[in-house]
């Protein structure tokens, strides 16, 4: 299946792409359109674009929305959603020390990647690592 | 940093139902947290960066979900000197917060954990890289003792 988002991916989109490929659609194919572009390719599921189903809702990031929409129940994924929330949006309560660094690292991955597709691919390692580490800690 | 008159600004204008008051407060706190300035009790403004654009964009979505209405604009100031004055307002806002940290640092017993967290919060709102911020950072580094570099 095809998935589409805006160009210049960051912390939230890298998390979503990792989640999609690993838990939702193993053969996911990612497409990109310039930010603000109104016309989306037909037959592709849009994500992290304002106003679409898979986007920010109630002040939470798109990764958080995806867990709800696809009914993924896993305390470690919930914790990652909290980290991405704190990394990607303005939050009063900051409980995840990984958040700030994760945002910077994901921005850096985009900087050193030739295009968005490669950036998403490289981001997957970061989320694999984050998942493994959080899974090894006592549940919170 | 570009010349003040060349700066692009993002503006957010919104209204939100009076009740529940918690929704209004949530949006207000997020705007304050971003370090946005409220001009004439009407327009919230930030210098445009990919990050501020994205934050205002998601706030616009959130305000809509809370039953409100928001417009997000990008603009330039046209009259001479107005951009400089606006930059100065942003600077004055963070400098006041930096000054508070400096005053607390000069007390006998200071809570360095709280102060360094406060520094990070102010730093995130310091869009024009105040010199006072560099000074606060150096003072915090020195206050922790041990080797400075």
HADDOCK unambig.tbl for C-alpha pairs under 7 A between the chains (distance, minus, plus):
assign (segid A and resid 50 and name CA) (segid B and resid 61 and name CA) 6.81 0.50 0.50
assign (segid A and resid 56 and name CA) (segid B and resid 58 and name CA) 6.90 0.50 0.50
assign (segid A and resid 57 and name CA) (segid B and resid 62 and name CA) 6.81 0.50 0.50
assign (segid A and resid 58 and name CA) (segid B and resid 62 and name CA) 5.77 0.50 0.50
assign (segid A and resid 58 and name CA) (segid B and resid 65 and name CA) 6.82 0.50 0.50
assign (segid A and resid 59 and name CA) (segid B and resid 62 and name CA) 5.95 0.50 0.50
assign (segid A and resid 89 and name CA) (segid B and resid 55 and name CA) 6.73 0.50 0.50
assign (segid A and resid 90 and name CA) (segid B and resid 30 and name CA) 6.05 0.50 0.50
